[in-house]
Amino acid sequence: MLDGDWWVGVVLGLIAVVMATLGDLVESVMKRDLGIKDMSQIIPGHGGLMDRLDSLLATIAPIWLLLHYLVF
């Protein structure tokens, strides 16, 4: 089941960490430039829904590309 190359897991982890951090930072810069605290009222006090999804959205495409071209 876990018979893949070890370096793919390392690259996967590094890409996930970097992209999740960048996604969070980019969204925070956008909020700061707009002068708002919450992007929506769906989850008040937590930065809104976008604050919960920013890291995930920034990570999905690079992880999918890595898995698509290196694993599957």
mmCIF file of the N, C-alpha and C atoms, coordinates in Angstrom:
data_MODEL
# 
_entry.id   MODEL 
# 
loop_
_atom_site.group_PDB 
_atom_site.id 
_atom_site.type_symbol 
_atom_site.label_atom_id 
_atom_site.label_alt_id 
_atom_site.label_comp_id 
_atom_site.label_asym_id 
_atom_site.label_entity_id 
_atom_site.label_seq_id 
_atom_site.pdbx_PDB_ins_code 
_atom_site.Cartn_x 
_atom_site.Cartn_y 
_atom_site.Cartn_z 
_atom_site.occupancy 
_atom_site.B_iso_or_equiv 
_atom_site.pdbx_formal_charge 
_atom_site.auth_seq_id 
_atom_site.auth_comp_id 
_atom_site.auth_asym_id 
_atom_site.auth_atom_id 
_atom_site.pdbx_PDB_model_num 
ATOM 1   N N  . MET A 1 1  ? 0.820   -1.187 0.000   1.00 0.00 ? 1  MET A N  1 
ATOM 2   C CA . MET A 1 1  ? 0.000   0.000  0.000   1.00 0.00 ? 1  MET A CA 1 
ATOM 3   C C  . MET A 1 1  ? 0.868   1.256  0.000   1.00 0.00 ? 1  MET A C  1 
ATOM 4   N N  . LEU A 1 2  ? 1.870   1.322  0.849   1.00 0.00 ? 2  LEU A N  1 
ATOM 5   C CA . LEU A 1 2  ? 2.749   2.481  0.918   1.00 0.00 ? 2  LEU A CA 1 
ATOM 6   C C  . LEU A 1 2  ? 4.085   2.162  0.245   1.00 0.00 ? 2  LEU A C  1 
ATOM 7   N N  . ASP A 1 3  ? 4.015   1.754  -1.008  1.00 0.00 ? 3  ASP A N  1 
ATOM 8   C CA . ASP A 1 3  ? 5.226   1.331  -1.695  1.00 0.00 ? 3  ASP A CA 1 
ATOM 9   C C  . ASP A 1 3  ? 5.776   2.399  -2.643  1.00 0.00 ? 3  ASP A C  1 
ATOM 10  N N  . GLY A 1 4  ? 5.376   3.653  -2.469  1.00 0.00 ? 4  GLY A N  1 
ATOM 11  C CA . GLY A 1 4  ? 5.864   4.730  -3.322  1.00 0.00 ? 4  GLY A CA 1 
ATOM 12  C C  . GLY A 1 4  ? 7.239   5.201  -2.898  1.00 0.00 ? 4  GLY A C  1 
ATOM 13  N N  . ASP A 1 5  ? 7.811   6.078  -3.709  1.00 0.00 ? 5  ASP A N  1 
ATOM 14  C CA . ASP A 1 5  ? 9.114   6.648  -3.390  1.00 0.00 ? 5  ASP A CA 1 
ATOM 15  C C  . ASP A 1 5  ? 9.002   7.609  -2.214  1.00 0.00 ? 5  ASP A C  1 
ATOM 16  N N  . TRP A 1 6  ? 9.956   7.540  -1.303  1.00 0.00 ? 6  TRP A N  1 
ATOM 17  C CA . TRP A 1 6  ? 9.931   8.366  -0.096  1.00 0.00 ? 6  TRP A CA 1 
ATOM 18  C C  . TRP A 1 6  ? 10.050  9.847  -0.427  1.00 0.00 ? 6  TRP A C  1 
ATOM 19  N N  . TRP A 1 7  ? 10.776  10.175 -1.480  1.00 0.00 ? 7  TRP A N  1 
ATOM 20  C CA . TRP A 1 7  ? 11.005  11.584 -1.804  1.00 0.00 ? 7  TRP A CA 1 
ATOM 21  C C  . TRP A 1 7  ? 9.730   12.274 -2.283  1.00 0.00 ? 7  TRP A C  1 
ATOM 22  N N  . VAL A 1 8  ? 8.783   11.513 -2.818  1.00 0.00 ? 8  VAL A N  1 
ATOM 23  C CA . VAL A 1 8  ? 7.502   12.103 -3.223  1.00 0.00 ? 8  VAL A CA 1 
ATOM 24  C C  . VAL A 1 8  ? 6.755   12.605 -1.986  1.00 0.00 ? 8  VAL A C  1 
ATOM 25  N N  . GLY A 1 9  ? 6.816   11.859 -0.909  1.00 0.00 ? 9  GLY A N  1 
ATOM 26  C CA . GLY A 1 9  ? 6.188   12.292 0.332   1.00 0.00 ? 9  GLY A CA 1 
ATOM 27  C C  . GLY A 1 9  ? 6.833   13.542 0.907   1.00 0.00 ? 9  GLY A C  1 
ATOM 28  N N  . VAL A 1 10 ? 8.159   13.622 0.803   1.00 0.00 ? 10 VAL A N  1 
ATOM 29  C CA . VAL A 1 10 ? 8.864   14.806 1.290   1.00 0.00 ? 10 VAL A CA 1 
ATOM 30  C C  . VAL A 1 10 ? 8.481   16.024 0.458   1.00 0.00 ? 10 VAL A C  1 
ATOM 31  N N  . VAL A 1 11 ? 8.473   15.872 -0.864  1.00 0.00 ? 11 VAL A N  1 
ATOM 32  C CA . VAL A 1 11 ? 8.091   16.978 -1.748  1.00 0.00 ? 11 VAL A CA 1 
ATOM 33  C C  . VAL A 1 11 ? 6.641   17.373 -1.513  1.00 0.00 ? 11 VAL A C  1 
ATOM 34  N N  . LEU A 1 12 ? 5.777   16.388 -1.339  1.00 0.00 ? 12 LEU A N  1 
ATOM 35  C CA . LEU A 1 12 ? 4.365   16.649 -1.054  1.00 0.00 ? 12 LEU A CA 1 
ATOM 36  C C  . LEU A 1 12 ? 4.205   17.470 0.229   1.00 0.00 ? 12 LEU A C  1 
ATOM 37  N N  . GLY A 1 13 ? 4.910   17.103 1.262   1.00 0.00 ? 13 GLY A N  1 
ATOM 38  C CA . GLY A 1 13 ? 4.846   17.834 2.522   1.00 0.00 ? 13 GLY A CA 1 
ATOM 39  C C  . GLY A 1 13 ? 5.384   19.249 2.394   1.00 0.00 ? 13 GLY A C  1 
ATOM 40  N N  . LEU A 1 14 ? 6.498   19.412 1.705   1.00 0.00 ? 14 LEU A N  1 
ATOM 41  C CA . LEU A 1 14 ? 7.075   20.752 1.528   1.00 0.00 ? 14 LEU A CA 1 
ATOM 42  C C  . LEU A 1 14 ? 6.155   21.661 0.722   1.00 0.00 ? 14 LEU A C  1 
ATOM 43  N N  . ILE A 1 15 ? 5.590   21.128 -0.353  1.00 0.00 ? 15 ILE A N  1 
ATOM 44  C CA . ILE A 1 15 ? 4.669   21.925 -1.163  1.00 0.00 ? 15 ILE A CA 1 
ATOM 45  C C  . ILE A 1 15 ? 3.440   22.310 -0.349  1.00 0.00 ? 15 ILE A C  1 
ATOM 46  N N  . ALA A 1 16 ? 2.912   21.377 0.421   1.00 0.00 ? 16 ALA A N  1 
ATOM 47  C CA . ALA A 1 16 ? 1.722   21.675 1.234   1.00 0.00 ? 16 ALA A CA 1 
ATOM 48  C C  . ALA A 1 16 ? 2.013   22.767 2.258   1.00 0.00 ? 16 ALA A C  1 
ATOM 49  N N  . VAL A 1 17 ? 3.145   22.690 2.923   1.00 0.00 ? 17 VAL A N  1 
ATOM 50  C CA . VAL A 1 17 ? 3.496   23.692 3.936   1.00 0.00 ? 17 VAL A CA 1 
ATOM 51  C C  . VAL A 1 17 ? 3.679   25.066 3.310   1.00 0.00 ? 17 VAL A C  1 
ATOM 52  N N  . VAL A 1 18 ? 4.441   25.125 2.225   1.00 0.00 ? 18 VAL A N  1 
ATOM 53  C CA . VAL A 1 18 ? 4.722   26.413 1.579   1.00 0.00 ? 18 VAL A CA 1 
ATOM 54  C C  . VAL A 1 18 ? 3.450   27.029 1.005   1.00 0.00 ? 18 VAL A C  1 
ATOM 55  N N  . MET A 1 19 ? 2.666   26.253 0.288   1.00 0.00 ? 19 MET A N  1 
ATOM 56  C CA . MET A 1 19 ? 1.471   26.801 -0.351  1.00 0.00 ? 19 MET A CA 1 
ATOM 57  C C  . MET A 1 19 ? 0.401   27.185 0.666   1.00 0.00 ? 19 MET A C  1 
ATOM 58  N N  . ALA A 1 20 ? 0.241   26.413 1.728   1.00 0.00 ? 20 ALA A N  1 
ATOM 59  C CA . ALA A 1 20 ? -0.740  26.769 2.757   1.00 0.00 ? 20 ALA A CA 1 
ATOM 60  C C  . ALA A 1 20 ? -0.354  28.075 3.445   1.00 0.00 ? 20 ALA A C  1 
ATOM 61  N N  . THR A 1 21 ? 0.929   28.236 3.716   1.00 0.00 ? 21 THR A N  1 
ATOM 62  C CA . THR A 1 21 ? 1.397   29.473 4.339   1.00 0.00 ? 21 THR A CA 1 
ATOM 63  C C  . THR A 1 21 ? 1.221   30.657 3.404   1.00 0.00 ? 21 THR A C  1 
ATOM 64  N N  . LEU A 1 22 ? 1.594   30.480 2.146   1.00 0.00 ? 22 LEU A N  1 
ATOM 65  C CA . LEU A 1 22 ? 1.428   31.562 1.168   1.00 0.00 ? 22 LEU A CA 1 
ATOM 66  C C  . LEU A 1 22 ? -0.040  31.927 0.976   1.00 0.00 ? 22 LEU A C  1 
ATOM 67  N N  . GLY A 1 23 ? -0.909  30.943 0.932   1.00 0.00 ? 23 GLY A N  1 
ATOM 68  C CA . GLY A 1 23 ? -2.341  31.209 0.786   1.00 0.00 ? 23 GLY A CA 1 
ATOM 69  C C  . GLY A 1 23 ? -2.877  32.029 1.937   1.00 0.00 ? 23 GLY A C  1 
ATOM 70  N N  . ASP A 1 24 ? -2.450  31.700 3.135   1.00 0.00 ? 24 ASP A N  1 
ATOM 71  C CA . ASP A 1 24 ? -2.890  32.450 4.304   1.00 0.00 ? 24 ASP A CA 1 
ATOM 72  C C  . ASP A 1 24 ? -2.337  33.874 4.289   1.00 0.00 ? 24 ASP A C  1 
ATOM 73  N N  . LEU A 1 25 ? -1.071  34.026 3.934   1.00 0.00 ? 25 LEU A N  1 
ATOM 74  C CA . LEU A 1 25 ? -0.463  35.355 3.893   1.00 0.00 ? 25 LEU A CA 1 
ATOM 75  C C  . LEU A 1 25 ? -1.083  36.243 2.818   1.00 0.00 ? 25 LEU A C  1 
ATOM 76  N N  . VAL A 1 26 ? -1.330  35.685 1.646   1.00 0.00 ? 26 VAL A N  1 
ATOM 77  C CA . VAL A 1 26 ? -1.930  36.470 0.556   1.00 0.00 ? 26 VAL A CA 1 
ATOM 78  C C  . VAL A 1 26 ? -3.322  36.943 0.944   1.00 0.00 ? 26 VAL A C  1 
ATOM 79  N N  . GLU A 1 27 ? -4.103  36.068 1.542   1.00 0.00 ? 27 GLU A N  1 
ATOM 80  C CA . GLU A 1 27 ? -5.452  36.458 1.947   1.00 0.00 ? 27 GLU A CA 1 
ATOM 81  C C  . GLU A 1 27 ? -5.411  37.515 3.054   1.00 0.00 ? 27 GLU A C  1 
ATOM 82  N N  . SER A 1 28 ? -4.455  37.400 3.957   1.00 0.00 ? 28 SER A N  1 
ATOM 83  C CA . SER A 1 28 ? -4.319  38.397 5.024   1.00 0.00 ? 28 SER A CA 1 
ATOM 84  C C  . SER A 1 28 ? -3.912  39.756 4.458   1.00 0.00 ? 28 SER A C  1 
ATOM 85  N N  . VAL A 1 29 ? -3.032  39.762 3.464   1.00 0.00 ? 29 VAL A N  1 
ATOM 86  C CA . VAL A 1 29 ? -2.631  41.024 2.828   1.00 0.00 ? 29 VAL A CA 1 
ATOM 87  C C  . VAL A 1 29 ? -3.815  41.666 2.111   1.00 0.00 ? 29 VAL A C  1 
ATOM 88  N N  . MET A 1 30 ? -4.620  40.856 1.447   1.00 0.00 ? 30 MET A N  1 
ATOM 89  C CA . MET A 1 30 ? -5.805  41.396 0.771   1.00 0.00 ? 30 MET A CA 1 
ATOM 90  C C  . MET A 1 30 ? -6.758  42.016 1.780   1.00 0.00 ? 30 MET A C  1 
ATOM 91  N N  . LYS A 1 31 ? -6.999  41.335 2.904   1.00 0.00 ? 31 LYS A N  1 
ATOM 92  C CA . LYS A 1 31 ? -7.884  41.882 3.935   1.00 0.00 ? 31 LYS A CA 1 
ATOM 93  C C  . LYS A 1 31 ? -7.319  43.172 4.515   1.00 0.00 ? 31 LYS A C  1 
ATOM 94  N N  . ARG A 1 32 ? -6.014  43.201 4.742   1.00 0.00 ? 32 ARG A N  1 
ATOM 95  C CA . ARG A 1 32 ? -5.390  44.402 5.303   1.00 0.00 ? 32 ARG A CA 1 
ATOM 96  C C  . ARG A 1 32 ? -5.492  45.574 4.322   1.00 0.00 ? 32 ARG A C  1 
ATOM 97  N N  . ASP A 1 33 ? -5.268  45.313 3.029   1.00 0.00 ? 33 ASP A N  1 
ATOM 98  C CA . ASP A 1 33 ? -5.385  46.371 2.017   1.00 0.00 ? 33 ASP A CA 1 
ATOM 99  C C  . ASP A 1 33 ? -6.807  46.905 1.914   1.00 0.00 ? 33 ASP A C  1 
ATOM 100 N N  . LEU A 1 34 ? -7.780  46.018 2.072   1.00 0.00 ? 34 LEU A N  1 
ATOM 101 C CA . LEU A 1 34 ? -9.180  46.438 2.009   1.00 0.00 ? 34 LEU A CA 1 
ATOM 102 C C  . LEU A 1 34 ? -9.654  47.064 3.315   1.00 0.00 ? 34 LEU A C  1 
ATOM 103 N N  . GLY A 1 35 ? -8.887  46.901 4.381   1.00 0.00 ? 35 GLY A N  1 
ATOM 104 C CA . GLY A 1 35 ? -9.246  47.479 5.670   1.00 0.00 ? 35 GLY A CA 1 
ATOM 105 C C  . GLY A 1 35 ? -10.411 46.794 6.353   1.00 0.00 ? 35 GLY A C  1 
ATOM 106 N N  . ILE A 1 36 ? -10.544 45.492 6.129   1.00 0.00 ? 36 ILE A N  1 
ATOM 107 C CA . ILE A 1 36 ? -11.636 44.750 6.763   1.00 0.00 ? 36 ILE A CA 1 
ATOM 108 C C  . ILE A 1 36 ? -11.078 43.636 7.632   1.00 0.00 ? 36 ILE A C  1 
ATOM 109 N N  . LYS A 1 37 ? -11.837 43.262 8.636   1.00 0.00 ? 37 LYS A N  1 
ATOM 110 C CA . LYS A 1 37 ? -11.403 42.194 9.532   1.00 0.00 ? 37 LYS A CA 1 
ATOM 111 C C  . LYS A 1 37 ? -11.939 40.835 9.084   1.00 0.00 ? 37 LYS A C  1 
ATOM 112 N N  . ASP A 1 38 ? -13.193 40.783 8.704   1.00 0.00 ? 38 ASP A N  1 
ATOM 113 C CA . ASP A 1 38 ? -13.825 39.536 8.278   1.00 0.00 ? 38 ASP A CA 1 
ATOM 114 C C  . ASP A 1 38 ? -14.222 39.633 6.812   1.00 0.00 ? 38 ASP A C  1 
ATOM 115 N N  . MET A 1 39 ? -13.921 38.584 6.047   1.00 0.00 ? 39 MET A N  1 
ATOM 116 C CA . MET A 1 39 ? -14.291 38.563 4.631   1.00 0.00 ? 39 MET A CA 1 
ATOM 117 C C  . MET A 1 39 ? -15.773 38.254 4.439   1.00 0.00 ? 39 MET A C  1 
ATOM 118 N N  . SER A 1 40 ? -16.397 37.650 5.424   1.00 0.00 ? 40 SER A N  1 
ATOM 119 C CA . SER A 1 40 ? -17.834 37.359 5.342   1.00 0.00 ? 40 SER A CA 1 
ATOM 120 C C  . SER A 1 40 ? -18.393 37.245 6.748   1.00 0.00 ? 40 SER A C  1 
ATOM 121 N N  . GLN A 1 41 ? -19.682 37.130 6.847   1.00 0.00 ? 41 GLN A N  1 
ATOM 122 C CA . GLN A 1 41 ? -20.348 37.002 8.137   1.00 0.00 ? 41 GLN A CA 1 
ATOM 123 C C  . GLN A 1 41 ? -20.740 35.556 8.444   1.00 0.00 ? 41 GLN A C  1 
ATOM 124 N N  . ILE A 1 42 ? -20.314 34.628 7.595   1.00 0.00 ? 42 ILE A N  1 
ATOM 125 C CA . ILE A 1 42 ? -20.686 33.226 7.798   1.00 0.00 ? 42 ILE A CA 1 
ATOM 126 C C  . ILE A 1 42 ? -20.070 32.671 9.082   1.00 0.00 ? 42 ILE A C  1 
ATOM 127 N N  . ILE A 1 43 ? -18.793 32.988 9.322   1.00 0.00 ? 43 ILE A N  1 
ATOM 128 C CA . ILE A 1 43 ? -18.132 32.569 10.556  1.00 0.00 ? 43 ILE A CA 1 
ATOM 129 C C  . ILE A 1 43 ? -17.591 33.835 11.220  1.00 0.00 ? 43 ILE A C  1 
ATOM 130 N N  . PRO A 1 44 ? -18.442 34.613 11.884  1.00 0.00 ? 44 PRO A N  1 
ATOM 131 C CA . PRO A 1 44 ? -17.990 35.879 12.463  1.00 0.00 ? 44 PRO A CA 1 
ATOM 132 C C  . PRO A 1 44 ? -16.934 35.671 13.554  1.00 0.00 ? 44 PRO A C  1 
ATOM 133 N N  . GLY A 1 45 ? -15.971 36.580 13.584  1.00 0.00 ? 45 GLY A N  1 
ATOM 134 C CA . GLY A 1 45 ? -14.920 36.507 14.586  1.00 0.00 ? 45 GLY A CA 1 
ATOM 135 C C  . GLY A 1 45 ? -13.756 35.621 14.215  1.00 0.00 ? 45 GLY A C  1 
ATOM 136 N N  . HIS A 1 46 ? -13.874 34.878 13.135  1.00 0.00 ? 46 HIS A N  1 
ATOM 137 C CA . HIS A 1 46 ? -12.808 33.982 12.691  1.00 0.00 ? 46 HIS A CA 1 
ATOM 138 C C  . HIS A 1 46 ? -12.234 34.422 11.352  1.00 0.00 ? 46 HIS A C  1 
ATOM 139 N N  . GLY A 1 47 ? -12.540 35.609 10.897  1.00 0.00 ? 47 GLY A N  1 
ATOM 140 C CA . GLY A 1 47 ? -12.032 36.070 9.615   1.00 0.00 ? 47 GLY A CA 1 
ATOM 141 C C  . GLY A 1 47 ? -12.956 35.734 8.467   1.00 0.00 ? 47 GLY A C  1 
ATOM 142 N N  . GLY A 1 48 ? -14.044 35.084 8.747   1.00 0.00 ? 48 GLY A N  1 
ATOM 143 C CA . GLY A 1 48 ? -14.978 34.703 7.701   1.00 0.00 ? 48 GLY A CA 1 
ATOM 144 C C  . GLY A 1 48 ? -14.643 33.357 7.092   1.00 0.00 ? 48 GLY A C  1 
ATOM 145 N N  . LEU A 1 49 ? -15.464 32.946 6.177   1.00 0.00 ? 49 LEU A N  1 
ATOM 146 C CA . LEU A 1 49 ? -15.295 31.644 5.533   1.00 0.00 ? 49 LEU A CA 1 
ATOM 147 C C  . LEU A 1 49 ? -13.998 31.572 4.737   1.00 0.00 ? 49 LEU A C  1 
ATOM 148 N N  . MET A 1 50 ? -13.644 32.650 4.053   1.00 0.00 ? 50 MET A N  1 
ATOM 149 C CA . MET A 1 50 ? -12.436 32.647 3.234   1.00 0.00 ? 50 MET A CA 1 
ATOM 150 C C  . MET A 1 50 ? -11.185 32.453 4.088   1.00 0.00 ? 50 MET A C  1 
ATOM 151 N N  . ASP A 1 51 ? -11.200 32.935 5.312   1.00 0.00 ? 51 ASP A N  1 
ATOM 152 C CA . ASP A 1 51 ? -10.051 32.760 6.195   1.00 0.00 ? 51 ASP A CA 1 
ATOM 153 C C  . ASP A 1 51 ? -9.846  31.293 6.549   1.00 0.00 ? 51 ASP A C  1 
ATOM 154 N N  . ARG A 1 52 ? -10.900 30.505 6.495   1.00 0.00 ? 52 ARG A N  1 
ATOM 155 C CA . ARG A 1 52 ? -10.800 29.069 6.767   1.00 0.00 ? 52 ARG A CA 1 
ATOM 156 C C  . ARG A 1 52 ? -10.398 28.268 5.531   1.00 0.00 ? 52 ARG A C  1 
ATOM 157 N N  . LEU A 1 53 ? -10.679 28.816 4.353   1.00 0.00 ? 53 LEU A N  1 
ATOM 158 C CA . LEU A 1 53 ? -10.423 28.071 3.118   1.00 0.00 ? 53 LEU A CA 1 
ATOM 159 C C  . LEU A 1 53 ? -9.174  28.518 2.364   1.00 0.00 ? 53 LEU A C  1 
ATOM 160 N N  . ASP A 1 54 ? -8.558  29.642 2.752   1.00 0.00 ? 54 ASP A N  1 
ATOM 161 C CA . ASP A 1 54 ? -7.464  30.195 1.963   1.00 0.00 ? 54 ASP A CA 1 
ATOM 162 C C  . ASP A 1 54 ? -6.285  29.235 1.819   1.00 0.00 ? 54 ASP A C  1 
ATOM 163 N N  . SER A 1 55 ? -5.887  28.590 2.887   1.00 0.00 ? 55 SER A N  1 
ATOM 164 C CA . SER A 1 55 ? -4.766  27.650 2.814   1.00 0.00 ? 55 SER A CA 1 
ATOM 165 C C  . SER A 1 55 ? -5.126  26.434 1.967   1.00 0.00 ? 55 SER A C  1 
ATOM 166 N N  . LEU A 1 56 ? -6.335  25.950 2.130   1.00 0.00 ? 56 LEU A N  1 
ATOM 167 C CA . LEU A 1 56 ? -6.776  24.783 1.361   1.00 0.00 ? 56 LEU A CA 1 
ATOM 168 C C  . LEU A 1 56 ? -6.827  25.091 -0.130  1.00 0.00 ? 56 LEU A C  1 
ATOM 169 N N  . LEU A 1 57 ? -7.388  26.243 -0.483  1.00 0.00 ? 57 LEU A N  1 
ATOM 170 C CA . LEU A 1 57 ? -7.502  26.604 -1.898  1.00 0.00 ? 57 LEU A CA 1 
ATOM 171 C C  . LEU A 1 57 ? -6.146  26.790 -2.559  1.00 0.00 ? 57 LEU A C  1 
ATOM 172 N N  . ALA A 1 58 ? -5.186  27.326 -1.817  1.00 0.00 ? 58 ALA A N  1 
ATOM 173 C CA . ALA A 1 58 ? -3.849  27.528 -2.380  1.00 0.00 ? 58 ALA A CA 1 
ATOM 174 C C  . ALA A 1 58 ? -3.079  26.217 -2.502  1.00 0.00 ? 58 ALA A C  1 
ATOM 175 N N  . THR A 1 59 ? -3.484  25.204 -1.779  1.00 0.00 ? 59 THR A N  1 
ATOM 176 C CA . THR A 1 59 ? -2.747  23.942 -1.742  1.00 0.00 ? 59 THR A CA 1 
ATOM 177 C C  . THR A 1 59 ? -3.299  22.897 -2.705  1.00 0.00 ? 59 THR A C  1 
ATOM 178 N N  . ILE A 1 60 ? -4.561  22.985 -3.051  1.00 0.00 ? 60 ILE A N  1 
ATOM 179 C CA . ILE A 1 60 ? -5.211  21.936 -3.848  1.00 0.00 ? 60 ILE A CA 1 
ATOM 180 C C  . ILE A 1 60 ? -4.532  21.704 -5.195  1.00 0.00 ? 60 ILE A C  1 
ATOM 181 N N  . ALA A 1 61 ? -4.333  22.753 -5.968  1.00 0.00 ? 61 ALA A N  1 
ATOM 182 C CA . ALA A 1 61 ? -3.788  22.593 -7.323  1.00 0.00 ? 61 ALA A CA 1 
ATOM 183 C C  . ALA A 1 61 ? -2.354  22.042 -7.331  1.00 0.00 ? 61 ALA A C  1 
ATOM 184 N N  . PRO A 1 62 ? -1.426  22.595 -6.557  1.00 0.00 ? 62 PRO A N  1 
ATOM 185 C CA . PRO A 1 62 ? -0.071  22.028 -6.591  1.00 0.00 ? 62 PRO A CA 1 
ATOM 186 C C  . PRO A 1 62 ? -0.005  20.578 -6.112  1.00 0.00 ? 62 PRO A C  1 
ATOM 187 N N  . ILE A 1 63 ? -0.789  20.232 -5.108  1.00 0.00 ? 63 ILE A N  1 
ATOM 188 C CA . ILE A 1 63 ? -0.791  18.850 -4.630  1.00 0.00 ? 63 ILE A CA 1 
ATOM 189 C C  . ILE A 1 63 ? -1.378  17.916 -5.683  1.00 0.00 ? 63 ILE A C  1 
ATOM 190 N N  . TRP A 1 64 ? -2.457  18.345 -6.327  1.00 0.00 ? 64 TRP A N  1 
ATOM 191 C CA . TRP A 1 64 ? -3.056  17.522 -7.383  1.00 0.00 ? 64 TRP A CA 1 
ATOM 192 C C  . TRP A 1 64 ? -2.065  17.317 -8.524  1.00 0.00 ? 64 TRP A C  1 
ATOM 193 N N  . LEU A 1 65 ? -1.377  18.389 -8.934  1.00 0.00 ? 65 LEU A N  1 
ATOM 194 C CA . LEU A 1 65 ? -0.398  18.273 -10.018 1.00 0.00 ? 65 LEU A CA 1 
ATOM 195 C C  . LEU A 1 65 ? 0.727   17.314 -9.641  1.00 0.00 ? 65 LEU A C  1 
ATOM 196 N N  . LEU A 1 66 ? 1.225   17.425 -8.419  1.00 0.00 ? 66 LEU A N  1 
ATOM 197 C CA . LEU A 1 66 ? 2.292   16.529 -7.983  1.00 0.00 ? 66 LEU A CA 1 
ATOM 198 C C  . LEU A 1 66 ? 1.818   15.075 -8.005  1.00 0.00 ? 66 LEU A C  1 
ATOM 199 N N  . LEU A 1 67 ? 0.658   14.823 -7.440  1.00 0.00 ? 67 LEU A N  1 
ATOM 200 C CA . LEU A 1 67 ? 0.144   13.463 -7.428  1.00 0.00 ? 67 LEU A CA 1 
ATOM 201 C C  . LEU A 1 67 ? -0.154  12.949 -8.829  1.00 0.00 ? 67 LEU A C  1 
ATOM 202 N N  . HIS A 1 68 ? -0.687  13.812 -9.674  1.00 0.00 ? 68 HIS A N  1 
ATOM 203 C CA . HIS A 1 68 ? -1.042  13.409 -11.044 1.00 0.00 ? 68 HIS A CA 1 
ATOM 204 C C  . HIS A 1 68 ? 0.183   13.028 -11.859 1.00 0.00 ? 68 HIS A C  1 
ATOM 205 N N  . TYR A 1 69 ? 1.238   13.828 -11.780 1.00 0.00 ? 69 TYR A N  1 
ATOM 206 C CA . TYR A 1 69 ? 2.394   13.594 -12.637 1.00 0.00 ? 69 TYR A CA 1 
ATOM 207 C C  . TYR A 1 69 ? 3.468   12.700 -12.034 1.00 0.00 ? 69 TYR A C  1 
ATOM 208 N N  . LEU A 1 70 ? 3.552   12.608 -10.719 1.00 0.00 ? 70 LEU A N  1 
ATOM 209 C CA . LEU A 1 70 ? 4.607   11.805 -10.113 1.00 0.00 ? 70 LEU A CA 1 
ATOM 210 C C  . LEU A 1 70 ? 4.132   10.486 -9.531  1.00 0.00 ? 70 LEU A C  1 
ATOM 211 N N  . VAL A 1 71 ? 2.863   10.374 -9.203  1.00 0.00 ? 71 VAL A N  1 
ATOM 212 C CA . VAL A 1 71 ? 2.404   9.173  -8.515  1.00 0.00 ? 71 VAL A CA 1 
ATOM 213 C C  . VAL A 1 71 ? 1.475   8.345  -9.388  1.00 0.00 ? 71 VAL A C  1 
ATOM 214 N N  . PHE A 1 72 ? 0.452   8.959  -9.959  1.00 0.00 ? 72 PHE A N  1 
ATOM 215 C CA . PHE A 1 72 ? -0.554  8.183  -10.687 1.00 0.00 ? 72 PHE A CA 1 
ATOM 216 C C  . PHE A 1 72 ? -0.281  8.116  -12.150 1.00 0.00 ? 72 PHE A C  1 
# 
